[in-house]
Amino acid sequence: MEALKRRLWAYEADLMVLTEFRPNPAGLQLVKELRSAGYLVTHPAQEARQNSVMVASRLPGSEAVALEGLPACSAHRFALVRAEGLHILGAYFAQGAQKQPQFDFLLDRAPSILGGEGIVAGDLNTGLHYVDEIGKTFSCEESFRALTTTGLIDTWRSRQSNAREYSWLSSHGNPFRLDHVFATPAVDARVQSVAYDQEPRLHGETDHSAMFCLVRI
């Protein structure tokens, strides 16, 4: 955890979405330190062993926004912050078919939650067959594709076409791109760069790569 925290401080990010967050002693200490550093921090997790999502923002006027209509199985998988006219929805999806309720919620509610200025960021545990994985193993791939029908743009893929980049390796060494940033068109037009940083994963600080998205406010 200490190595990971040093990595987070070094990024000097104005906004962070951290997935697989747990409100255990180490997680709550991280929350305390982020708040001391001037971040607004919000997370929906209630149980110390429950993987969830945290959003930390030090953008001016940051505020946590309550989400309504979430299915019970997904209540700990989304966190929403509003800042500088942006709506930032952090997400951590389940695995297999259990993530379908999260996709259903996002497909139904993303336009009203994000408005014209918004981002969905996090671990969606999904991607495109044969593009974001070597084979065809992703569950809910059709729902992942359908996100673009809500007006959202896959910021990395829209700039990389059929390029291969991965953010997680299975225990067998199979690579997958699980972590994503989707943006509304108005926000995507202000994205100056989007990339993955493999260093945290390669140094064993976490099993996922970090993802950066630089947006002009």
N, CA, C and O of each residue as an XYZ file, in Angstrom:
868
protein
N       0.819     -1.204      0.000
C       0.000      0.000      0.000
C       0.861      1.265      0.000
O       0.508      2.243     -0.660
N       1.969      1.264      0.719
C       2.809      2.460      0.778
C       3.400      2.794     -0.585
O       3.469      3.962     -0.966
N       3.827      1.768     -1.320
C       4.369      2.008     -2.664
C       3.289      2.558     -3.587
O       3.549      3.444     -4.400
N       2.080      2.029     -3.458
C       0.982      2.503     -4.282
C       0.638      3.955     -3.931
O       0.371      4.756     -4.826
N       0.641      4.296     -2.665
C       0.360      5.677     -2.266
C       1.426      6.627     -2.799
O       1.106      7.730     -3.243
N       2.674      6.213     -2.761
C       3.726      7.067     -3.321
C       3.490      7.294     -4.811
O       3.726      8.386     -5.330
N       3.028      6.261     -5.484
C       2.729      6.391     -6.906
C       1.588      7.394     -7.116
O       1.665      8.241     -8.006
N       0.546      7.301     -6.311
C      -0.591      8.213     -6.445
C      -0.171      9.657     -6.217
O      -0.568     10.544     -6.972
N       0.633      9.904     -5.175
C       1.070     11.279     -4.906
C       1.936     11.799     -6.056
O       1.863     12.977     -6.406
N       2.743     10.933     -6.635
C       3.626     11.360     -7.718
C       2.835     11.779     -8.960
O       3.289     12.627     -9.728
N       1.655     11.186     -9.158
C       0.855     11.545    -10.322
C       0.344     12.986    -10.245
O       0.161     13.638    -11.273
N       0.116     13.479     -9.031
C      -0.397     14.832     -8.832
C      -1.671     15.077     -9.646
O      -1.848     16.150    -10.223
N      -2.535     14.097     -9.688
C      -3.774     14.190    -10.462
C      -4.799     15.045     -9.721
O      -4.873     15.020     -8.492
N      -5.578     15.792    -10.476
C      -6.656     16.579     -9.877
C      -7.875     15.721     -9.582
O      -8.703     16.067     -8.739
N      -7.976     14.597    -10.283
C      -9.101     13.692    -10.054
C      -8.634     12.259    -10.241
O      -7.918     11.951    -11.194
N      -9.038     11.387     -9.333
C      -8.654      9.975     -9.410
C      -9.872      9.093     -9.196
O     -10.720      9.377     -8.351
N      -9.948      8.025     -9.966
C     -10.937      6.966     -9.761
C     -10.161      5.710     -9.393
O      -9.371      5.207    -10.192
N     -10.383      5.209     -8.199
C      -9.670      4.025     -7.707
C     -10.659      2.879     -7.571
O     -11.634      2.972     -6.825
N     -10.401      1.800     -8.293
C     -11.291      0.650     -8.228
C     -10.724     -0.415     -7.295
O      -9.554     -0.371     -6.915
N     -11.575     -1.368     -6.934
C     -11.248     -2.393     -5.947
C     -10.878     -1.756     -4.607
O     -10.103     -2.318     -3.833
N     -11.438     -0.586     -4.350
C     -11.227      0.065     -3.052
C     -12.029     -0.651     -1.970
O     -13.188     -1.011     -2.174
N     -11.397     -0.850     -0.823
C     -12.077     -1.430      0.339
C     -11.955     -0.487      1.538
O     -10.873      0.043      1.793
N     -13.043     -0.272      2.275
C     -12.982      0.591      3.458
C     -12.443     -0.144      4.687
O     -13.025     -0.071      5.769
N     -11.326     -0.850      4.507
C     -10.638     -1.496      5.620
C      -9.659     -0.483      6.229
O      -9.587      0.644      5.738
N      -8.917     -0.833      7.260
C      -8.016      0.160      7.871
C      -7.072      0.829      6.879
O      -6.866      2.040      6.956
N      -6.495      0.071      5.948
C      -5.583      0.677      4.972
C      -6.336      1.615      4.033
O      -5.846      2.692      3.696
N      -7.514      1.203      3.619
C      -8.309      2.038      2.732
C      -8.766      3.313      3.402
O      -8.732      4.381      2.791
N      -9.194      3.218      4.654
C      -9.651      4.400      5.370
C      -8.497      5.346      5.673
O      -8.688      6.561      5.734
N      -7.300      4.796      5.863
C      -6.133      5.660      6.048
C      -5.840      6.429      4.767
O      -5.477      7.604      4.813
N      -5.997      5.764      3.619
C      -5.804      6.443      2.342
C      -6.825      7.573      2.182
O      -6.477      8.667      1.739
N      -8.068      7.310      2.538
C      -9.104      8.348      2.479
C      -8.705      9.539      3.338
O      -8.825     10.686      2.908
N      -8.237      9.271      4.540
C      -7.827     10.342      5.458
C      -6.702     11.178      4.865
O      -6.729     12.406      4.944
N      -5.718     10.517      4.273
C      -4.579     11.231      3.702
C      -4.983     12.034      2.468
O      -4.483     13.140      2.260
N      -5.874     11.493      1.655
C      -6.349     12.232      0.487
C      -7.121     13.478      0.916
O      -6.950     14.550      0.336
N      -7.956     13.335      1.915
C      -8.714     14.489      2.392
C      -7.792     15.540      2.992
O      -8.016     16.739      2.828
N      -6.761     15.090      3.682
C      -5.787     16.033      4.240
C      -5.040     16.774      3.133
O      -4.578     17.898      3.331
N      -4.924     16.132      1.961
C      -4.238     16.747      0.826
C      -5.171     17.628     -0.007
O      -4.769     18.159     -1.042
N      -6.415     17.781      0.447
C      -7.337     18.688     -0.226
C      -8.306     18.048     -1.195
O      -8.988     18.752     -1.940
N      -8.382     16.719     -1.202
C      -9.318     16.038     -2.093
C     -10.677     15.845     -1.430
O     -10.755     15.529     -0.242
N     -11.731     16.033     -2.189
C     -13.028     15.509     -1.792
C     -13.013     14.020     -2.139
O     -12.644     13.645     -3.251
N     -13.410     13.183     -1.202
C     -13.371     11.733     -1.425
C     -14.755     11.154     -1.174
O     -15.384     11.441     -0.155
N     -15.221     10.340     -2.106
C     -16.488      9.655     -1.909
C     -16.378      8.209     -2.372
O     -15.718      7.911     -3.368
N     -17.024      7.325     -1.647
C     -17.092      5.910     -2.020
C     -18.362      5.325     -1.424
O     -18.788      5.757     -0.353
N     -18.977      4.355     -2.086
C     -20.227      3.788     -1.593
C     -20.060      2.532     -0.739
O     -21.050      2.002     -0.234
N     -18.841      2.049     -0.569
C     -18.629      0.782      0.140
C     -18.967      0.912      1.621
O     -18.687      1.937      2.243
N     -19.565     -0.123      2.174
C     -19.916     -0.158      3.588
C     -19.189     -1.262      4.341
O     -19.015     -1.175      5.556
N     -18.765     -2.295      3.629
C     -18.152     -3.452      4.271
C     -16.651     -3.481      3.999
O     -16.203     -3.197      2.888
N     -15.885     -3.828      5.026
C     -14.426     -3.765      4.930
C     -13.863     -4.717      3.889
O     -12.768     -4.482      3.378
N     -14.570     -5.774      3.566
C     -14.071     -6.751      2.598
C     -14.728     -6.606      1.230
O     -14.554     -7.461      0.361
N     -15.471     -5.544      1.041
C     -16.212     -5.356     -0.197
C     -15.436     -4.483     -1.178
O     -15.132     -3.327     -0.884
N     -15.119     -5.039     -2.338
C     -14.462     -4.246     -3.377
C     -15.446     -3.224     -3.934
O     -16.583     -3.559     -4.267
N     -15.003     -1.994     -4.031
C     -15.881     -0.917     -4.442
C     -15.095      0.056     -5.317
O     -14.078     -0.312     -5.905
N     -15.568      1.291     -5.398
C     -14.907      2.319     -6.194
C     -14.860      3.614     -5.389
O     -15.804      3.954     -4.676
N     -13.752      4.323     -5.516
C     -13.586      5.614     -4.850
C     -13.299      6.675     -5.911
O     -12.565      6.433     -6.870
N     -13.886      7.844     -5.721
C     -13.549      8.993     -6.553
C     -12.978     10.071     -5.640
O     -13.593     10.427     -4.635
N     -11.816     10.587     -5.985
C     -11.162     11.658     -5.220
C     -10.909     12.820     -6.160
O     -10.292     12.649     -7.211
N     -11.386     14.011     -5.787
C     -11.265     15.172     -6.665
C     -10.843     16.400     -5.869
O     -11.353     16.663     -4.780
N      -9.899     17.144     -6.440
C      -9.541     18.432     -5.865
C      -9.805     19.556     -6.876
O      -9.240     20.645     -6.776
N     -10.675     19.268     -7.850
C     -11.128     20.306     -8.755
C     -11.997     21.294     -7.977
O     -12.690     20.887     -7.045
N     -11.978     22.548     -8.324
C     -12.781     23.535     -7.603
C     -14.271     23.175     -7.607
O     -14.824     22.756     -8.624
N     -14.895     23.349     -6.453
C     -16.331     23.107     -6.351
C     -16.739     21.659     -6.372
O     -17.905     21.362     -6.630
N     -15.826     20.740     -6.111
C     -16.156     19.311     -6.148
C     -17.200     18.959     -5.088
O     -17.119     19.408     -3.944
N     -18.166     18.158     -5.483
C     -19.178     17.682     -4.545
C     -19.627     16.288     -4.940
O     -19.731     15.965     -6.123
N     -19.891     15.472     -3.940
C     -20.421     14.137     -4.177
C     -21.907     14.244     -4.496
O     -22.619     15.060     -3.910
N     -22.364     13.424     -5.418
C     -23.766     13.441     -5.845
C     -24.359     12.061     -5.609
O     -23.778     11.054     -6.014
N     -25.504     12.011     -4.960
C     -26.164     10.735     -4.686
C     -26.751     10.163     -5.975
O     -27.281     10.896     -6.809
N     -26.649      8.864     -6.119
C     -27.210      8.166     -7.272
C     -28.490      7.458     -6.854
O     -28.527      6.799     -5.815
N     -29.523      7.590     -7.648
C     -30.793      6.943     -7.364
C     -31.087      5.878     -8.412
O     -30.618      5.955     -9.547
N     -31.864      4.893     -8.015
C     -32.293      3.872     -8.953
C     -31.305      2.764     -9.202
O     -31.494      1.958    -10.113
N     -30.240      2.704     -8.398
C     -29.269      1.627     -8.570
C     -29.836      0.311     -8.044
O     -30.411      0.287     -6.955
N     -29.690     -0.777     -8.787
C     -30.080     -2.077     -8.232
C     -29.207     -2.404     -7.023
O     -28.045     -2.000     -6.964
N     -29.764     -3.130     -6.068
C     -29.055     -3.415     -4.821
C     -27.698     -4.053     -5.070
O     -26.737     -3.761     -4.357
N     -27.606     -4.918     -6.070
C     -26.347     -5.612     -6.339
C     -25.275     -4.679     -6.886
O     -24.105     -5.053     -6.961
N     -25.667     -3.471     -7.268
C     -24.713     -2.531     -7.870
C     -24.511     -1.275     -7.038
O     -23.818     -0.354     -7.470
N     -25.103     -1.225     -5.857
C     -25.065      0.004     -5.060
C     -23.649      0.413     -4.677
O     -23.381      1.600     -4.486
N     -22.737     -0.553     -4.563
C     -21.359     -0.257     -4.169
C     -20.426     -0.114     -5.372
O     -19.209     -0.025     -5.209
N     -20.996     -0.093     -6.578
C     -20.159     -0.143     -7.787
C     -20.101      1.169     -8.566
O     -19.470      1.230     -9.621
N     -20.748      2.217     -8.063
C     -20.713      3.513     -8.736
C     -20.542      4.628     -7.704
O     -21.082      4.553     -6.600
N     -19.792      5.652     -8.074
C     -19.654      6.853     -7.254
C     -19.615      8.055     -8.193
O     -18.907      8.039     -9.200
N     -20.379      9.096     -7.861
C     -20.526     10.244     -8.753
C     -20.052     11.525     -8.081
O     -20.411     11.816     -6.940
N     -19.243     12.280     -8.808
C     -18.763     13.586     -8.342
C     -19.043     14.620     -9.423
O     -18.892     14.355    -10.616
N     -19.455     15.802     -8.981
C     -19.646     16.917     -9.900
C     -18.622     17.993     -9.572
O     -18.440     18.353     -8.408
N     -17.946     18.511    -10.614
C     -16.923     19.535    -10.406
C     -16.677     20.281    -11.712
O     -16.606     19.667    -12.777
N     -16.551     21.584    -11.634
C     -16.217     22.390    -12.804
C     -17.171     22.122    -13.968
O     -16.762     22.146    -15.129
N     -18.439     21.868    -13.655
C     -19.407     21.587    -14.706
C     -19.371     20.173    -15.236
O     -20.182     19.811    -16.088
N     -18.451     19.370    -14.750
C     -18.319     17.975    -15.177
C     -19.024     17.042    -14.202
O     -19.090     17.300    -13.000
N     -19.551     15.948    -14.754
C     -20.028     14.839    -13.924
C     -19.083     13.673    -14.157
O     -18.944     13.195    -15.283
N     -18.437     13.217    -13.097
C     -17.476     12.109    -13.200
C     -18.056     10.901    -12.475
O     -18.219     10.918    -11.255
N     -18.363      9.864    -13.225
C     -18.952      8.657    -12.668
C     -17.889      7.574    -12.603
O     -17.475      7.040    -13.633
N     -17.448      7.249    -11.397
C     -16.496      6.162    -11.205
C     -17.234      4.840    -11.152
O     -18.319      4.757    -10.578
N     -16.652      3.796    -11.751
C     -17.345      2.517    -11.849
C     -16.393      1.351    -11.618
O     -15.236      1.375    -12.035
N     -16.907      0.342    -10.949
C     -16.194     -0.923    -10.808
C     -17.204     -2.033    -11.038
O     -18.059     -2.281    -10.187
N     -17.114     -2.710    -12.193
C     -18.098     -3.708    -12.580
C     -17.742     -5.085    -12.033
O     -16.579     -5.399    -11.779
N     -18.774     -5.888    -11.863
C     -18.605     -7.282    -11.450
C     -18.009     -8.079    -12.612
O     -17.729     -7.532    -13.679
N     -17.823     -9.360    -12.388
C     -17.283    -10.235    -13.428
C     -18.400    -11.103    -14.005
O     -19.458    -11.267    -13.397
N     -18.142    -11.650    -15.181
C     -19.103    -12.549    -15.798
C     -20.456    -11.894    -16.027
O     -20.549    -10.685    -16.235
N     -21.498    -12.707    -15.986
C     -22.852    -12.204    -16.223
C     -23.340    -11.299    -15.088
O     -24.339    -10.596    -15.244
N     -22.644    -11.313    -13.950
C     -23.069    -10.497    -12.814
C     -22.908     -8.997    -13.070
O     -23.437     -8.181    -12.316
N     -22.182     -8.631    -14.131
C     -22.025     -7.201    -14.432
C     -23.145     -6.660    -15.317
O     -23.179     -5.460    -15.588
N     -24.061     -7.513    -15.773
C     -25.133     -7.026    -16.639
C     -25.981     -5.937    -15.978
O     -26.337     -4.970    -16.651
N     -26.322     -6.051    -14.681
C     -27.096     -4.962    -14.065
C     -26.368     -3.620    -14.092
O     -27.010     -2.575    -14.197
N     -25.043     -3.633    -14.000
C     -24.296     -2.379    -14.085
C     -24.389     -1.795    -15.499
O     -24.557     -0.587    -15.666
N     -24.279     -2.646    -16.500
C     -24.435     -2.161    -17.866
C     -25.849     -1.641    -18.108
O     -26.034     -0.605    -18.747
N     -26.840     -2.359    -17.598
C     -28.225     -1.926    -17.792
C     -28.444     -0.539    -17.185
O     -29.078      0.323    -17.794
N     -27.916     -0.340    -15.990
C     -28.048      0.961    -15.337
C     -27.362      2.043    -16.152
O     -27.924      3.118    -16.363
N     -26.157      1.765    -16.608
C     -25.392      2.760    -17.353
C     -26.050      3.075    -18.698
O     -26.144      4.239    -19.089
N     -26.499      2.052    -19.394
C     -27.134      2.271    -20.691
C     -28.422      3.076    -20.553
O     -28.762      3.876    -21.424
N     -29.127      2.858    -19.461
C     -30.401      3.548    -19.243
C     -30.212      4.956    -18.691
O     -30.943      5.876    -19.060
N     -29.225      5.125    -17.799
C     -29.150      6.373    -17.043
C     -27.996      7.300    -17.409
O     -27.995      8.464    -17.009
N     -27.016      6.806    -18.161
C     -25.840      7.646    -18.443
C     -26.193      9.005    -19.033
O     -25.636     10.006    -18.583
N     -27.092      9.096    -20.023
C     -27.383     10.424    -20.586
C     -27.917     11.406    -19.548
O     -27.517     12.570    -19.546
N     -28.808     10.962    -18.669
C     -29.385     11.879    -17.689
C     -28.402     12.184    -16.562
O     -28.420     13.290    -16.022
N     -27.552     11.240    -16.198
C     -26.583     11.461    -15.123
C     -25.468     12.393    -15.572
O     -25.076     13.301    -14.840
N     -24.964     12.169    -16.763
C     -23.801     12.917    -17.246
C     -24.171     14.217    -17.943
O     -23.360     15.141    -18.000
N     -25.396     14.300    -18.477
C     -25.750     15.467    -19.256
C     -24.822     15.579    -20.457
O     -24.404     14.565    -21.016
N     -24.500     16.796    -20.854
C     -23.605     16.970    -21.985
C     -22.147     16.987    -21.612
O     -21.280     16.957    -22.485
N     -21.858     17.035    -20.297
C     -20.475     17.178    -19.839
C     -20.181     16.087    -18.806
O     -20.397     16.289    -17.611
N     -19.696     14.946    -19.261
C     -19.477     13.887    -18.299
C     -18.499     12.821    -18.752
O     -18.162     12.708    -19.931
N     -18.056     12.047    -17.778
C     -17.086     10.968    -17.985
C     -17.506      9.763    -17.155
O     -17.949      9.909    -16.016
N     -17.366      8.586    -17.723
C     -17.446      7.327    -16.981
C     -16.060      6.716    -16.990
O     -15.495      6.487    -18.059
N     -15.506      6.450    -15.827
C     -14.138      5.935    -15.747
C     -14.056      4.810    -14.726
O     -14.674      4.869    -13.663
N     -13.285      3.789    -15.068
C     -13.067      2.721    -14.111
C     -12.851      1.373    -14.766
O     -12.585      1.269    -15.963
N     -12.973      0.349    -13.948
C     -12.773     -1.038    -14.372
C     -14.133     -1.603    -14.759
O     -14.938     -1.928    -13.887
N     -14.397     -1.724    -16.054
C     -15.667     -2.269    -16.531
C     -15.595     -3.781    -16.741
O     -16.589     -4.408    -17.106
N     -14.422     -4.361    -16.510
C     -14.239     -5.807    -16.638
C     -14.753     -6.342    -17.965
O     -15.232     -7.473    -18.046
N     -14.651     -5.520    -19.007
C     -15.168     -5.881    -20.327
C     -14.410     -5.100    -21.386
O     -13.797     -4.071    -21.101
N     -14.462     -5.601    -22.607
C     -13.889     -4.910    -23.751
C     -14.420     -5.552    -25.009
O     -15.450     -6.226    -24.978
N     -13.738     -5.355    -26.101
C     -14.160     -5.904    -27.390
C     -13.471     -7.245    -27.650
O     -12.267     -7.385    -27.437
N     -14.245     -8.224    -28.109
C     -13.675     -9.513    -28.499
C     -12.611     -9.322    -29.568
O     -12.787     -8.534    -30.498
N     -11.508    -10.044    -29.432
C     -10.412    -10.081    -30.393
C      -9.668     -8.755    -30.533
O      -8.718     -8.666    -31.311
N     -10.074     -7.744    -29.808
C      -9.405     -6.441    -29.872
C      -8.855     -6.072    -28.500
O      -7.677     -5.739    -28.370
N      -9.707     -6.130    -27.472
C      -9.279     -5.852    -26.099
C      -8.945     -7.144    -25.354
O      -8.660     -7.127    -24.157
N      -8.983     -8.228    -26.058
C      -8.534     -9.532    -25.570
C      -8.113    -10.336    -26.784
O      -8.476    -10.012    -27.915
N      -7.356    -11.374    -26.544
C      -6.877    -12.201    -27.658
C      -8.014    -13.006    -28.268
O      -8.089    -13.152    -29.488
N      -8.896    -13.528    -27.426
C      -9.968    -14.393    -27.903
C     -11.348    -13.777    -27.777
O     -11.554    -12.601    -28.077
N     -12.297    -14.601    -27.323
C     -13.699    -14.191    -27.233
C     -14.273    -14.702    -25.924
O     -15.107    -15.607    -25.913
N     -13.823    -14.117    -24.818
C     -14.241    -14.605    -23.499
C     -15.095    -13.606    -22.719
O     -15.758    -13.992    -21.756
N     -15.092    -12.333    -23.113
C     -15.826    -11.323    -22.350
C     -17.319    -11.618    -22.313
O     -17.934    -11.873    -23.348
N     -17.898    -11.581    -21.117
C     -19.354    -11.554    -20.987
C     -19.833    -10.124    -21.203
O     -19.099     -9.174    -20.933
N     -21.057     -9.969    -21.688
C     -21.698     -8.653    -21.852
C     -20.970     -7.774    -22.864
O     -21.051     -6.548    -22.784
N     -20.266     -8.379    -23.809
C     -19.551     -7.587    -24.803
C     -20.512     -6.741    -25.629
O     -20.176     -5.626    -26.028
N     -21.713     -7.272    -25.885
C     -22.688     -6.502    -26.660
C     -23.096     -5.236    -25.915
O     -23.304     -4.191    -26.532
N     -23.211     -5.324    -24.594
C     -23.571     -4.156    -23.796
C     -22.434     -3.143    -23.777
O     -22.672     -1.935    -23.786
N     -21.206     -3.634    -23.752
C     -20.057     -2.728    -23.829
C     -20.087     -1.960    -25.146
O     -19.877     -0.747    -25.160
N     -20.346     -2.652    -26.247
C     -20.436     -1.990    -27.548
C     -21.572     -0.967    -27.561
O     -21.468      0.091    -28.182
N     -22.656     -1.304    -26.862
C     -23.844     -0.447    -26.886
C     -23.634      0.878    -26.158
O     -24.424      1.804    -26.343
N     -22.596      0.991    -25.340
C     -22.356      2.247    -24.645
C     -22.241      3.410    -25.615
O     -22.648      4.528    -25.299
N     -21.692      3.155    -26.787
C     -21.536      4.241    -27.758
C     -22.881      4.721    -28.290
O     -22.974      5.830    -28.817
N     -23.933      3.896    -28.158
C     -25.253      4.328    -28.619
C     -25.878      5.325    -27.656
O     -26.875      5.964    -27.992
N     -25.308      5.467    -26.463
C     -25.800      6.458    -25.510
C     -25.150      7.816    -25.748
O     -25.448      8.780    -25.042
N     -24.271      7.896    -26.729
C     -23.570      9.138    -27.004
C     -22.188      9.197    -26.407
O     -21.488     10.196    -26.574
N     -21.773      8.143    -25.706
C     -20.449      8.125    -25.087
C     -19.381      7.680    -26.092
O     -19.650      6.909    -27.014
N     -18.175      8.185    -25.888
C     -17.043      7.856    -26.754
C     -15.954      7.187    -25.926
O     -15.561      7.696    -24.876
N     -15.474      6.055    -26.399
C     -14.338      5.375    -25.771
C     -13.097      6.198    -26.109
O     -12.579      6.122    -27.224
N     -12.625      6.980    -25.148
C     -11.590      7.978    -25.446
C     -10.312      7.358    -25.987
O      -9.704      7.898    -26.910
N      -9.901      6.233    -25.423
C      -8.654      5.609    -25.888
C      -8.849      4.920    -27.242
O      -8.071      5.134    -28.171
N      -9.881      4.102    -27.344
C     -10.098      3.342    -28.574
C     -10.364      4.265    -29.757
O      -9.918      3.972    -30.867
N     -11.072      5.364    -29.555
C     -11.385      6.261    -30.664
C     -10.133      6.902    -31.241
O     -10.148      7.402    -32.366
N      -9.050      6.890    -30.474
C      -7.794      7.480    -30.936
C      -6.782      6.425    -31.381
O      -5.747      6.752    -31.962
N      -7.090      5.160    -31.103
C      -6.109      4.106    -31.372
C      -6.580      3.071    -32.378
O      -5.827      2.156    -32.711
N      -7.811      3.194    -32.870
C      -8.363      2.269    -33.856
C      -8.243      0.826    -33.350
O      -8.823      0.491    -32.317
N      -7.511     -0.016    -34.049
C      -7.394     -1.430    -33.665
C      -6.097     -1.744    -32.923
O      -5.671     -2.899    -32.885
N      -5.473     -0.737    -32.340
C      -4.229     -0.964    -31.589
C      -4.490     -1.865    -30.383
O      -5.612     -1.942    -29.883
N      -3.454     -2.534    -29.932
C      -3.560     -3.412    -28.771
C      -2.862     -2.765    -27.577
O      -1.699     -2.372    -27.664
N      -3.576     -2.662    -26.478
C      -3.004     -2.205    -25.206
C      -3.802     -2.905    -24.125
O      -5.016     -3.069    -24.246
N      -3.120     -3.318    -23.069
C      -3.801     -4.096    -22.040
C      -3.583     -3.469    -20.669
O      -2.589     -2.784    -20.430
N      -4.531     -3.718    -19.779
C      -4.432     -3.142    -18.439
C      -4.441     -4.197    -17.342
O      -4.360     -3.858    -16.162
N      -4.540     -5.478    -17.714
C      -4.555     -6.546    -16.713
C      -4.152     -7.852    -17.384
O      -4.488     -8.096    -18.543
N      -3.425     -8.690    -16.641
C      -3.051    -10.019    -17.116
C      -3.674    -11.072    -16.206
O      -3.665    -10.927    -14.984
N      -4.209    -12.122    -16.801
C      -4.748    -13.230    -16.007
C      -3.609    -14.030    -15.391
O      -2.439    -13.801    -15.699
N      -3.959    -14.960    -14.528
C      -2.939    -15.804    -13.895
C      -2.213    -16.668    -14.924
O      -1.128    -17.181    -14.652
N      -2.810    -16.829    -16.102
C      -2.170    -17.596    -17.175
C      -1.398    -16.687    -18.131
O      -0.852    -17.144    -19.135
N      -1.363    -15.397    -17.805
C      -0.624    -14.463    -18.642
C      -1.393    -13.927    -19.829
O      -0.807    -13.302    -20.713
N      -2.723    -14.163    -19.869
C      -3.530    -13.650    -20.974
C      -3.875    -12.181    -20.724
O      -4.335    -11.835    -19.636
N      -3.658    -11.309    -21.719
C      -3.862     -9.875    -21.508
C      -5.276     -9.412    -21.871
O      -5.902     -9.926    -22.798
N      -5.757     -8.422    -21.109
C      -7.086     -7.861    -21.324
C      -7.056     -6.351    -21.086
O      -6.331     -5.875    -20.212
N      -7.835     -5.601    -21.854
C      -8.037     -4.181    -21.581
C      -9.380     -4.062    -20.868
O     -10.438     -4.132    -21.495
N      -9.324     -3.883    -19.556
C     -10.517     -3.851    -18.717
C     -10.873     -2.448    -18.250
O     -12.019     -2.185    -17.888
N      -9.904     -1.555    -18.257
C     -10.059     -0.232    -17.652
C     -10.259      0.811    -18.750
O      -9.514      0.846    -19.730
N     -11.269      1.656    -18.574
C     -11.693      2.522    -19.659
C     -12.093      3.902    -19.153
O     -12.421      4.086    -17.980
N     -12.057      4.863    -20.068
C     -12.656      6.182    -19.857
C     -13.566      6.466    -21.042
O     -13.100      6.581    -22.176
N     -14.866      6.578    -20.778
C     -15.839      6.989    -21.778
C     -16.241      8.431    -21.489
O     -16.410      8.807    -20.329
N     -16.393      9.236    -22.534
C     -16.719     10.648    -22.355
C     -17.835     11.065    -23.296
O     -18.005     10.499    -24.375
N     -18.591     12.066    -22.865
C     -19.570     12.673    -23.763
C     -18.801     13.416    -24.859
O     -17.641     13.771    -24.652
N     -19.416     13.659    -26.014
C     -18.692     14.308    -27.119
C     -18.064     15.647    -26.741
O     -16.947     15.945    -27.164
N     -18.768     16.459    -25.949
C     -18.221     17.767    -25.580
C     -16.953     17.630    -24.755
O     -16.027     18.428    -24.897
N     -16.906     16.628    -23.899
C     -15.706     16.399    -23.085
C     -14.625     15.724    -23.917
O     -13.450     16.075    -23.811
N     -15.011     14.761    -24.742
C     -14.029     14.072    -25.581
C     -13.286     15.059    -26.479
O     -12.105     14.872    -26.770
N     -13.969     16.091    -26.909
C     -13.328     17.092    -27.773
C     -12.241     17.859    -27.036
O     -11.385     18.484    -27.663
N     -12.271     17.815    -25.692
C     -11.269     18.523    -24.898
C     -10.219     17.590    -24.319
O      -9.356     18.023    -23.554
N     -10.285     16.305    -24.681
C      -9.275     15.347    -24.220
C      -7.984     15.614    -24.982
O      -7.942     15.505    -26.208
N      -6.942     15.962    -24.253
C      -5.655     16.266    -24.876
C      -4.766     15.043    -25.010
O      -3.945     14.965    -25.924
N      -4.923     14.095    -24.110
C      -4.171     12.843    -24.211
C      -4.843     11.794    -23.340
O      -5.479     12.114    -22.336
N      -4.692     10.547    -23.736
C      -5.211      9.424    -22.954
C      -4.258      8.256    -23.160
O      -3.904      7.931    -24.294
N      -3.842      7.624    -22.065
C      -2.818      6.580    -22.166
C      -2.859      5.687    -20.931
O      -3.455      6.030    -19.910
N      -2.207      4.533    -21.053
C      -2.045      3.615    -19.928
C      -0.617      3.700    -19.409
O       0.327      3.880    -20.179
N      -0.475      3.569    -18.113
C       0.838      3.505    -17.479
C       0.983      2.103    -16.901
O       0.274      1.741    -15.962
N       1.889      1.320    -17.454
C       2.068     -0.068    -17.027
C       2.935     -0.203    -15.766
O       2.995     -1.275    -15.165
N       3.596      0.873    -15.376
C       4.562      0.792    -14.279
C       3.959      0.278    -12.962
O       4.572     -0.587    -12.336
N       2.798      0.759    -12.510
C       2.263      0.255    -11.233
C       2.050     -1.252    -11.240
O       2.264     -1.918    -10.227
N       1.628     -1.789    -12.382
C       1.413     -3.234    -12.493
C       2.739     -3.972    -12.545
O       2.915     -4.988    -11.873
N       3.669     -3.468    -13.336
C       4.960     -4.135    -13.484
C       5.755     -4.136    -12.184
O       6.546     -5.047    -11.943
N       5.550     -3.115    -11.339
C       6.265     -3.038    -10.064
C       5.494     -3.691     -8.920
O       5.914     -3.620     -7.765
N       4.364     -4.328     -9.240
C       3.624     -5.067     -8.230
C       2.875     -4.215     -7.235
O       2.488     -4.709     -6.176
N       2.658     -2.941     -7.542
C       1.915     -2.066     -6.631
C       0.415     -2.334     -6.710
O      -0.318     -2.090     -5.751
N      -0.030     -2.832     -7.847
C      -1.408     -3.216     -8.102
C      -1.389     -4.187     -9.270
O      -0.391     -4.271     -9.985
N      -2.483     -4.928     -9.478
C      -2.489     -5.862    -10.600
C      -3.082     -5.243    -11.865
O      -3.205     -5.916    -12.888
N      -3.452     -3.952    -11.796
C      -3.952     -3.249    -12.975
C      -2.983     -2.143    -13.366
O      -2.256     -1.611    -12.527
N      -2.983     -1.809    -14.635
C      -2.252     -0.635    -15.098
C      -3.057      0.612    -14.749
O      -4.281      0.556    -14.623
N      -2.369      1.724    -14.595
C      -3.056      2.997    -14.393
C      -3.473      3.550    -15.756
O      -2.887      3.216    -16.785
N      -4.491      4.395    -15.737
C      -4.946      5.031    -16.968
C      -5.026      6.532    -16.749
O      -5.552      6.990    -15.734
N      -4.505      7.295    -17.696
C      -4.512      8.748    -17.616
C      -5.414      9.316    -18.704
O      -5.443      8.815    -19.828
N      -6.141     10.356    -18.358
C      -6.926     11.084    -19.338
C      -6.814     12.566    -18.993
O      -7.347     13.021    -17.981
N      -6.124     13.302    -19.837
C      -5.917     14.731    -19.607
C      -6.992     15.512    -20.355
O      -7.060     15.471    -21.583
N      -7.832     16.226    -19.604
C      -8.952     16.961    -20.179
C      -8.765     18.449    -19.915
O      -8.469     18.859    -18.793
N      -8.939     19.238    -20.943
C      -8.880     20.696    -20.795
C     -10.194     21.171    -20.181
O     -11.260     20.952    -20.758
N     -10.130     21.810    -19.030
C     -11.340     22.283    -18.349
C     -11.745     23.653    -18.900
O     -12.741     24.226    -18.458
